Amino acid sequence: MNLEEQLLKMRRDWDERAKENARYYVATGNENWSDEEFFASGQLTFEEEILTDLENICQGKDPKQMRVLEIGCGAGRVTRALAQYFGEVYAVDVSGEMVAQANRALETFPHAKAFQGNGMDLSVLPDDKPYDFAFSGIVFQHIPSREVIENYVREVSRLLRPGALFKFQVQGDPSVTTSPGDTWIGVPFTDQQAVEMAERCGFDPRYRHGAGDQYFWLWYFKK
């Protein structure tokens, strides 16, 4: 399966999941999320991963003056929480079905918008001025291609201002086996592979947590 076929399959598979039960596939803890429960779960993620880390994320800037981006927004679970806190929020997802749901969730936030991307870069996002922070959670764990993941990382580097943080997860469990056609189980990274990817893409991999686990968090600061 070549890259073009892989990206097409990712889009089709995630569109199908979105049509079947978008919120379940975004957060598998509940098959029948209510609006309130779904967005409360996103708020909890925001509180755990953003509010506890403001020194690294904001670096003294007023959040309302910050422009942030999110990769893999799904149905807007975390995007909505980001929009309540930051001045500008731009999100991207490979699935048009997911993006439609995310934008419905963002209707009351005119400073936030989700876009359908091509599955491997951020060319769909505005690039008229640099971004101050980038975030991605439970997304790259579903991408079976290191090439695709690294291209996203390189694209974030292109869009961020110097010194800004890209906080994201990759699959860290070395026992995981993937295949090019599997759009649910993503390719794993070792700590060394994460460090090398950062260096190739112009980042300082200052902090890392969870190597060897499914949720391997990376703090990449743009050089």
N, C-alpha and C positions, 0 to 999 in steps of 0.2 A: 504494500500500500504506500503510494507516494504521498508527499506532504499535502498536495491539493485534495486528494481523496480523503485523507485523514481529517482535514479541516471541514470538509463538506459533511463527513460523518458526524463530527462533533456538533455541528449546527443542527443537523437533522435529529440526532439523538436527544439533544437538549430541548429542541422544539417539541418533540414528542413527550418528553417528561413534563414540560411545562403545560401541555394540553391535558395530560393525564392527571397530574396533581403537583403543580409547580411548587407549592410551599413545602410539601413533603420532601421533594427531591433537593430543595435548598437546605432544609433542616429536618433530618429524618427522625427526630425525636417525637414527632407527632404526625399522624396521618390526616388529622382533621383540624388543622389550625384555624381558630377564629382570627379575625383581624387583630383584635386586642392582644391575643396570645402571641401571634406571629411577630408583631412589631415590638412587643415587650421582650421577646427573645433577642431581637436585634439590639434593643436598648441595653440588654444585659451584656451582650458581646461588646458593645461600645464602652460600657462602664468598665469592663474587665480589661479590655485591650487598648483603649484610647485614654480614658480618664486617669488610669493608673500610670500613664506614660507620657504625660504632657510635657515634661522637661525635654525629652527627646523629640517629641512631635512638634510642639509649638516653638521651642527654642526662644521663648520670650516674646513671640509675636502674639497679637490679639487674634484669637480664633476667628472672629468676625471679619478680619482682614486677610484671612488665609484662603488660598485656592487649593482644593484637594481633589484627588482622583481615586477611584476605586475600580479594581479589575475584578470581573466576575460578580456583578451586582445581583444576579438572579432576579427575584421578584421584589427587590428593594428592601429586604429585611434590615440590613445594617445601613443602607444608603439613607433611609429616612432618619435614622438617629444622627448620622453625619450631617444631614441637612439642617437639623435643629441646632447644631453647634457651630458649624463653620460657615464662612461667608459665601463661598462658591463651592459647589460639589458637582463633579462630572464623573459619571459612571459608565462602564462599558460591559457588555456581555455578548457572547457569540450567538445567543438565541433571541430572535426577534420577538418570540412569544413572551419570553422572560422580560425583555426590555419594555414591552407594552404594559405588563403588570407593574413593573418598577415605576414607570412614568405615571401610572394611575395613583400609586402610593405617594408620589411626589407632587401631586396637583396643587397642594397648598403651599409649596415651597418653590417660588418662581426662580430662585437662585440655584436650583438643583435640577439636573437633567441626566437621563440615561440614554445611551446610544448603542446601536447594534454594531459591533465590530466584526472583523473578518476572522477572528479566532487566533490571531498571532501577533497583531501589532496595535498601536493606538492612533493610527492615522485619522480615525474618525473624530478624535477629540480636538477641541480648539487648542492651538499652540501659539497664540498671539502674545502670550506672556507666560513666564515659568510658573510651575506649580510648587507649593510649599510642603506637600506631604502626599504620599501614596500609600494605599492600604489594599490588602487582599487576604481574605480568610476563607479557608475550606474551598479553594478553587483549583490551585495547581495540583492538589492531591488527585484531581480527576483527569489531568492531562498526561497522556501516555508518551509524550515526546519531549525529550530534553531540549531539542532544537526550538520548539515552540515556546517553552518556558523561558529559555535564555533570551529569545527574541523579545518577549514581553519585558524582561528585566532591562535589556538594552534600550527599549523604547521608554521605559520609565526614566532611565538615566538621561535620555534626550530631553524629556519634558521638565524634570525637576530643576530647581535652582541649586547652585552649589551649596553643599552642607545639609541639604534637606534629606529627610528620612523616607525610605521605602520599607514599611513593615509588612511582612507577608509570611505565609506558610508554604512549605513544600512537604511532600511525603518523605518521612525519614526512616521508615521501617524497611530494613534491608531484606526482609523475608518476602516482601511483596513481589509478585510476578505480574508483569504487564504484557500486553500485546498491542501492536499498532492500531488494531480495530476496536480496542476496549476504551470507551470514553467515560468509564466510571472509576477505574483504578489507575492512578497516575504513577509515573516513574519515580522511584525513590532516589534521594540524594544522601550521600555521606557528608559528614562535616567538611572533609577536605574538598569534595566536589562543590559544596556551597561556597567555600572560600575562593576557590578557583574561578567560579562563575562570577562572583562579585568583582574580582580583580580584572577579569576580561571585559566587564561591562562598565568600568569606571566607578566602582563603589568600594567603600571601606566596610567590610563585614564586621562591624565593631562588636556586636553581641549576637549570640546564638543560643537557643534554648530548645531542648527536646530532640537532639540528635538520637537516632535509633527508634524514635516513636512516630506514630502517624502524623502528629501535629508538631512539625519541626519549624519553630519560629525563627525568622531571620530579621535582623536589623541592619539594613544596608544604608549607609550614609553616602550621598554623592560627593565624590572628590572635587 
